[in-house]
Amino acid sequence: MRKANINITKNNKKRLSESRERADGTRRKFLSVVLKENRDGTDKYGNDGFVVEEVTREECETGIRGVFLGNWERLLAKVKEIKMEDSIPLRDNDLPF
C-alpha cells in the first residue's frame, strides 16, 4: 500500500479529464498521475518516490516532463522472505478438502 500527498494547485488544469454526465447531472474530474520511485531509495523524509502528471508519449519524446505534484511512501513494512526450511511440511492427509 502506498500513501501520496499531492499539491493540487500545481497541476495543469488542461490535463483534467471529465467523466460522462452522471444520473444526478454532475460530472467528475480526473487527473492521471504517475508514481515514480526515487533512484536512491527512501529519502531522509521517508518518501519512497514522487508523483508527477502523466504526459503523452509524444510529449515525452519532445522532452516535456510531467509537473511535480508531491511525494509518496510505502505504508506496509517490507515482507520478510520465507525460506523453504521455515515452512511447515504438509502430508497428503493434512489437506482440509
C-alpha positions as CSV (number, residue, x, y, z in Angstrom):
1,M,0.0,0.0,0.0
2,R,1.2,3.5,-0.8
3,K,0.2,6.9,0.6
4,A,0.7,10.0,-1.6
5,N,0.4,13.8,-0.8
6,I,-0.1,16.0,-3.8
7,N,-0.3,19.7,-4.3
8,I,-3.5,20.1,-6.4
9,T,-2.8,23.8,-7.1
10,K,0.3,22.9,-9.2
11,N,-1.4,20.7,-11.7
12,N,-2.1,21.8,-15.3
13,K,-5.9,22.3,-15.4
14,K,-5.8,21.4,-19.1
15,R,-4.8,17.8,-18.1
16,L,-8.0,17.3,-16.2
17,S,-10.4,14.9,-17.9
18,E,-14.1,14.9,-17.3
19,S,-16.4,12.0,-16.8
20,R,-19.7,11.5,-18.6
21,E,-22.7,13.1,-17.1
22,R,-24.0,11.1,-14.1
23,A,-27.6,10.3,-13.3
24,D,-27.8,13.3,-11.0
25,G,-26.5,15.6,-13.7
26,T,-23.0,16.1,-12.3
27,R,-19.6,15.3,-13.8
28,R,-16.4,14.3,-12.1
29,K,-12.9,15.5,-12.9
30,F,-9.9,13.3,-13.0
31,L,-6.1,13.8,-13.3
32,S,-3.9,10.9,-14.5
33,V,-0.7,10.7,-12.4
34,V,2.4,8.6,-12.4
35,L,4.2,7.3,-9.2
36,K,7.9,7.1,-9.7
37,E,10.5,5.6,-7.3
38,N,13.4,7.6,-6.0
39,R,16.6,6.5,-7.7
40,D,18.4,6.3,-4.3
41,G,15.6,4.6,-2.4
42,T,13.9,6.2,0.6
43,D,14.9,9.8,1.2
44,K,15.6,11.5,4.5
45,Y,11.9,12.4,4.9
46,G,10.7,8.8,4.5
47,N,9.5,9.3,0.9
48,D,10.0,6.3,-1.4
49,G,9.1,8.2,-4.6
50,F,7.3,11.2,-6.2
51,V,4.1,11.9,-8.1
52,V,4.0,13.7,-11.5
53,E,1.3,14.4,-14.0
54,E,1.1,11.8,-16.8
55,V,2.3,13.1,-20.2
56,T,1.6,11.6,-23.6
57,R,4.3,9.6,-25.4
58,E,4.7,12.5,-27.9
59,E,5.2,15.0,-25.2
60,C,7.8,12.7,-23.5
61,E,9.6,12.3,-26.8
62,T,9.9,16.1,-27.2
63,G,11.3,16.4,-23.7
64,I,8.2,17.6,-21.8
65,R,8.0,16.3,-18.3
66,G,5.0,16.0,-16.0
67,V,4.6,18.6,-13.3
68,F,5.9,17.5,-9.9
69,L,2.9,17.2,-7.6
70,G,4.2,15.6,-4.5
71,N,5.7,12.5,-2.8
72,W,4.6,9.0,-1.9
73,E,5.7,6.5,0.7
74,R,5.1,2.8,1.3
75,L,2.9,2.1,4.3
76,L,3.5,-1.7,4.7
77,A,6.8,-2.9,6.0
78,K,8.8,-5.0,3.6
79,V,7.8,-8.6,3.7
80,K,10.4,-11.0,5.1
81,E,11.5,-13.5,2.6
82,I,10.3,-17.0,3.7
83,K,12.7,-19.8,3.3
84,M,11.6,-23.3,2.5
85,E,13.2,-24.7,5.6
86,D,11.0,-22.3,7.7
87,S,7.8,-23.7,6.2
88,I,5.8,-26.5,7.8
89,P,5.7,-29.6,5.7
90,L,2.2,-30.9,4.7
91,R,1.3,-34.5,4.4
92,D,-1.3,-35.6,1.8
93,N,-3.9,-36.3,4.6
94,D,-3.4,-32.9,6.2
95,L,-5.4,-31.1,3.5
96,P,-8.8,-29.8,4.6
97,F,-10.6,-30.9,1.4
